[in-house]
Structures are given as structure tokens and as C-alpha cells.
Amino acid sequence: MTRETGIAGGRWPARIGGWLARGAGGLVLVVALYVLAGFVGGAIPMNRDWTEAADGIVIFVESNGVHTGIVVPKVAAGVDWRGFARAEDLRDPRYGGHDHLSVGWGEKRFYLETPTWAEVKPATIAAAAFGSTDTLVHVDHVPLPAASADVRRIVLRREEYRRLAAYIRASVADGAAHYPGYGEYDAFYDGRGRYSAVTTCNSWTGAALRFAGVRVGAWTPFPATVLWWF
């Protein structure tokens, strides 16, 4: 090996190391900007003049730290969810006797593989972030929730609730097939729409509430950006 070859051979690892370091730094910057944009978007109010109804339909917005959902009564304001979310779709149909549903939307793989933060995998997040039209609507059959830090109570006017219901229904594919849920009380249904880093399960929740006319952030990609309005 000549002296020149040895020098050149020593430069390549250094160059590759530099490229990797710059790439990692760029990725960290992109993630940081995304998080910043998400919290800024969540802080910009839409429907800013909205006020909670004095008397109306009680719904809840809940979070498990990863996914948010909207809890609705099975029958209210002329909307009946029982034909869509059937007891026989559950592993244990007895849970179909509960009088409320918790509904969320998201990317199929991300939903099925990340019920909690403990199951989050970087590869799953990356695949979902690039976008997918393979989406699901997640439905839990639940009793009337109790309000808490992770479950926020909201009272809607009848027309607001009907708009919310219309948005949720539009997120379900025609003739949607159902799949087993995380437990005995829930199921997944084929959804409509494209999931991406911009259109997340949490931004869907915010979009549904905005469509109903509720005051919420302009863009809500994270659970916190949904909940802090209520």
C-alpha cells in the first residue's frame, strides 16, 4: 500500500462518520421542528367563539397517552350506532350491553402494534409517518366514563353532535370488515382516509371536533394538543 492510498483509506471512514453525524443531526432537527409545529398548531384555536352547551349531548375525549378517542352515547339526538358497532363483532358480545362507544381512527399497523407506549417501535412510526391509506376505525364498547385528567367531558348541542357523528361515519369504509380488538370489548373496522405524520390519529380527533364546531386547536397531532382545550 502506498502512502497516498493509506491516507485516502483513512479519510473515507472519517467522511462516512461525518455524513452519518450530519444525517443524525438533521433528523433530530426535523423531529424537533415537527414537535414544535405540533404544539404551535395545537395552540391556535379554531371555532374560538364556541361555548359548551348548558344542556345537550354529553361526549368525552379520552387519551391513553398514544391514541385519543371520542366517547359517544350509542343512541342520542336521532343517531343510533348499534347497527354499526354490533355486539357480535366483539370477542365477548356481553360487552355490547354497554351504552357508550369510544371511537378513534388511525393507521392499521400503527394501531395494531402500539396499544401503549411500551409497544412503540421506531420502524412502525417511520412507516406510518411516510403515509398509508390502510386505516382503521377503533371502537370500544364502554360504560359511561368518569371525567378525569385523561377523560374530558364536553356537552354538545344536538346539531353539533349530529355533525360529529357524520364526520365519524364518513371515516368508516363502505361495507367495512371488522377485526379483533385489543381485548374482549373492542373491534377494528376498515377506515377511509390517508394517515401520515400530518394526519395522525390525534389530528383526526381534533378534525372531528372542529367539524362539529367545537373550539379546538388548528392542528392536533399529539394527545396533549387535543386534551388541553377541555
N, C-alpha and C positions, 0 to 999 in steps of 0.2 A: 504494500500500500504506500502510495506517495504521500508526502507531507500535505499536498493540496487536497488529496482525496480524504485524508484523515480529518482535515479542518472542515471540509464540506460535510463529511459524515457527521461531525459533531454539531454542525449548525442545524441539520434537519430536525433532530429531537427538540432543540430549543424553539425552532419555529413552530413545530406542531404544538408544543406546550403553550406557546404564546397564542396561537389561534384558538386552542381549547379554552384558555383563560378568558380571552375576549368574548368567545361564544357564550361561556357561562355567565360572564358579566352582563352581556346583552340580554340573556334570558331572564336574569334576576331583574334587570331594569324593566323589561316588558311586563313581568308579573307585578312588579311594584306599581307601574303605571295603570295596569288593569285594576288592581285593588283600589288605587286612588280614584280612578274614574268611577268605579262602582259605588264608592261611598259618596262621591260628589253627586252622581246621578240619583242616588237614593235620598239625598238631602234636598233635592229640588222638588217642591210639591206640585202635584197636578190635582185638579179639582179642588183648588185651595179654599173655595168658599163652602165646601161640603161640611155639614154638621151631622152628627149621629141623630137618628130618628128618636123622638120621645117614646113612640110606641110603634113596633113593627116586627120584622122577622129577625130573630137572633141568629147570627152566624158566629163562627170563631175562626181565627187564623192561628195555626199552630206550627211549631218547628221542632224537629228532632236534632237540630244542630247542623244538618246537611240539607235536608229537604223540607220545604214548607208545604202545608196543605190548607184547604179551606173546608171547614166543617159546616155542613148544611143539614137542616131537617129533611127527612125523607119525603114529607108531604107538607107543603106550605105555599100560600099565595097562588094556588092553582098549579103548582109544579109538583109532580109526583115522580120520584126517582126509582120507585120499586120495579118498574118494567125494565130499567137499565141495569141496576145493581141488584141482581137476584140472589136470594139465599142459596140456591143450588149451585152458584158459582164458587162457593166457599168450601174449604176443606171440611168445616163443621157448619152446616146450614143453620144450626141453632143461633149462631151469632147474627143471622139475618133478622132476628127479632129486635135488635137494637133500632132505635128510632132516628139515628143520625148517620151521616156518611162523612168521612174525611176524604177529600179528593185532591190529588196532585197530578202533575204532568212532568214527564222527563224523558231523557234518552234511555233506550231499553237496557243496554249493557250497564250504563252507569247506575240506573235504578236497581237492577237485579244484583249487582256486585257491591253496592255501597249502601246498605241499610243504615250503617253508622260510620263515624269517622274511623273506627278500628279497621274497617274493611276497605278504606280508600287506598287505591293503588295508582301510582303516577301514570302508568300506561293507560289505565281506564280514563283518567282525567284528560290526558292528552288526546286520546281517540275521540272523546266526546267534544272537546274544545274545537277540533277541526270541523265538526259538523256532522249531523246524521239525521236522516228522515225516518229512522227506525225508532219511533217514540211510543211511549206507553202512558196510559192514564191509570193511576194507582188509586184504589178505592178501599177504605177501611169501613167496616160496619161498627159503629161505636155508640155508646150511650151518650146522653147529654153531658158534655165536658164541664169541668170546673175551671174557671178562669185562673190563670197563673202567669208566671213570668214567661213561659213558653207557649201559653194558650191565651190569646187575646179575644175578648168578647166585643162584638160590634152589632149594633142594631140598624138594620136597613129598612128603608121604605119598601113597600110592596113592588113598585116599579123598578127600584134599584135591584132588588133580589131577582126579579124576572130577567133583568139584563145580565146579572151574574150567572144565572142558570143557563141562559142562552150561550154565553161565552164558554162555559164548561162543556155543554153539549156539543158545541162546534169543534171542540178539541178531541172528540171521540170519533174514530173512523166508522164509516158505514159498515154495518154487519160485523162490528168488532169482535174478534175472538178473545176469549179470556184465558188467563194463565194463573197458576197458583201464586199466592202472595207470600209474604214473609212468614205468616203464621196461619192460624185456623180461621181468622176473622177478616181476611182481606184478599183481594184479587187484583190482577192487572188486566187492562183492556188495550187493544191496539189503538194508538192515537193518531192524530193529524198534526202536521207542522214540522218544522226543522229545528232541531236542537243544536246549539253552538255555545261558544263562550259568551256570546251576546245574549242569546235566548236560552237561558237556563231554566231549571225547574222553579227557581225562586223569582226570576223575572216573569215567568208565566203567572205566578200568583199575583204579582203586582199588576200585570196587564189585565187580569180578570177583574181585579178590584177597581182599576181605573176605568175599565169599560162599564162597570156598574155605576160609576160616578163617585166613588169613594176617594177621599183625599189620601194619596199615597205618593211615593217618590216616582220620578220620571223614568228611572231605570233601577231595578232592584235585583241584582244578580246574586246577592247573598242573603241568608236568612235574616241577619240583623237589619238589613236595609228594608226588609218588609215589616218586621215587627215594631220598629221604633216609632212608627206612626200611630200605634194603638195602645 
